[in-house]
Amino acid sequence: MLCPYCNSQETKVTDKRDSESVTRRRRECLKCHKRFTTYEKIELDLNVLKKNGQRTKFDEAKIRKGIERALEKRPVTTEQIEKLLQKIEAKIRNVAKDKDIQTSRIGTIIMAELKRLDKVAYIRFASVYREFADIDDFKEELKKLK
């Protein structure tokens, strides 16, 4: 690991913390004695099966973008969003069989987690994911929430 301050390769780990999908390491440079943090993240080697039969590589950024858009201007912290993303990724990893997962399954996982965190964000995400056509679709979903 290179020190971001002096580019020395001589560093030591002073603290390590694991969460569901991220390992945080606090490091100290043995040359300049400055401290810095690194994160190791499990990379999902999955294929996503789309509704039209197309197969693409799993892209965490797409999930992040959808969730951030649904949670826009909602009283949710960045830390809560990160924990939500970690939870979703862990569930996807556990559900994926043979390195393939359908978009419908990913959407169901995301909606279940959003429903627990913020009901408005859940409705926003559901309206796009389920392609609500009119106000009646919104009313039906709101009835289910009550």
C-alpha positions in Angstrom: 0.0 0.0 0.0 1.4 3.4 -1.0 1.3 6.3 1.5 -0.8 9.0 -0.1 1.4 11.7 1.5 5.0 10.5 0.7 4.4 7.5 -1.7 6.4 5.2 0.6 5.4 1.5 0.4 6.2 0.9 4.1 3.0 1.1 6.0 1.4 -0.8 8.8 -2.2 -1.5 9.8 -3.1 0.0 13.1 -6.9 -0.9 13.1 -9.2 -3.1 11.1 -13.0 -3.2 11.0 -15.2 -5.4 9.0 -18.8 -4.8 8.0 -21.1 -6.8 5.6 -19.2 -6.0 2.4 -16.4 -3.5 3.3 -13.2 -3.9 5.3 -11.9 -0.6 6.8 -8.2 -0.4 7.6 -6.5 2.4 9.4 -2.9 2.6 8.3 0.2 4.5 9.4 3.2 5.3 7.2 6.4 4.1 8.7 8.4 6.8 6.9 6.3 10.1 7.4 4.2 8.7 10.3 1.0 10.1 8.8 -2.2 8.1 9.1 -4.8 7.3 6.4 -7.7 4.9 5.9 -8.3 2.4 3.1 -11.4 0.4 2.3 -11.6 -3.0 0.7 -14.8 -3.9 -1.0 -16.1 -7.2 -2.2 -16.5 -7.0 -6.0 -19.6 -8.8 -7.2 -18.9 -10.9 -10.3 -22.5 -11.2 -11.4 -24.5 -11.1 -14.6 -27.9 -9.4 -14.7 -30.6 -10.9 -16.7 -32.8 -8.2 -18.1 -36.5 -8.5 -19.0 -35.7 -8.6 -22.7 -33.3 -11.5 -22.2 -30.2 -9.5 -22.5 -27.3 -10.3 -20.1 -25.1 -7.6 -18.7 -22.5 -7.2 -16.0 -23.7 -6.2 -12.5 -23.2 -2.5 -12.0 -23.4 -1.2 -8.4 -23.4 2.4 -9.7 -26.9 1.9 -11.3 -28.3 0.7 -8.0 -26.7 3.7 -6.2 -28.1 6.1 -8.7 -31.6 4.8 -8.5 -31.5 4.8 -4.7 -30.0 8.3 -4.5 -32.7 9.6 -6.9 -35.5 8.0 -4.8 -34.0 9.5 -1.6 -33.4 12.9 -3.0 -34.5 15.7 -0.6 -35.5 13.1 2.0 -34.3 13.2 5.6 -31.8 10.3 5.2 -28.1 10.6 5.9 -25.3 9.6 3.7 -24.4 7.0 6.3 -27.9 5.5 6.1 -27.6 5.3 2.3 -24.3 3.5 2.5 -25.6 1.0 5.0 -28.7 0.5 2.8 -26.4 -0.2 -0.2 -24.3 -2.6 1.7 -27.5 -4.5 2.9 -28.8 -4.7 -0.7 -25.5 -5.9 -2.1 -25.3 -8.6 0.6 -28.8 -9.8 -0.2 -28.1 -9.8 -3.9 -24.9 -11.8 -3.3 -26.8 -14.3 -1.2 -29.7 -14.7 -3.7 -27.6 -14.9 -6.9 -27.3 -18.4 -8.2 -24.8 -19.4 -10.8 -23.6 -15.8 -11.0 -26.8 -14.7 -12.6 -29.7 -12.7 -11.1 -32.8 -11.2 -12.8 -33.5 -7.5 -12.7 -36.9 -8.3 -11.2 -35.2 -9.9 -8.2 -32.9 -7.0 -7.7 -35.8 -4.6 -7.9 -37.7 -6.6 -5.3 -34.8 -6.5 -2.9 -34.3 -2.7 -3.4 -38.0 -2.0 -2.9 -38.2 -4.1 0.3 -35.2 -2.2 1.8 -36.5 1.2 0.7 -39.9 0.4 2.2 -38.3 -0.1 5.6 -36.2 3.0 5.4 -38.4 5.7 3.8 -41.9 5.1 2.4 -41.8 8.2 0.1 -38.6 7.0 -1.5 -40.2 3.5 -1.8 -43.1 5.0 -3.8 -40.7 7.0 -5.9 -38.7 4.0 -6.8 -41.7 1.8 -7.3 -43.3 4.3 -9.7 -40.3 4.0 -12.0 -39.5 0.3 -11.4 -43.1 -0.8 -11.9 -43.7 1.8 -14.6 -46.8 3.4 -13.1 -49.1 4.5 -16.0 -51.5 6.8 -14.1 -52.7 8.0 -10.7 -54.6 4.8 -10.1 -51.4 2.9 -10.0 -50.1 5.3 -7.3 -53.4 4.9 -5.3 -53.1 1.1 -5.4 -49.5 1.2 -4.1 -50.5 3.7 -1.4 -53.3 1.4 -0.3 -50.8 -1.5 0.0 -48.6 0.7 2.2 -51.5 1.5 4.7 
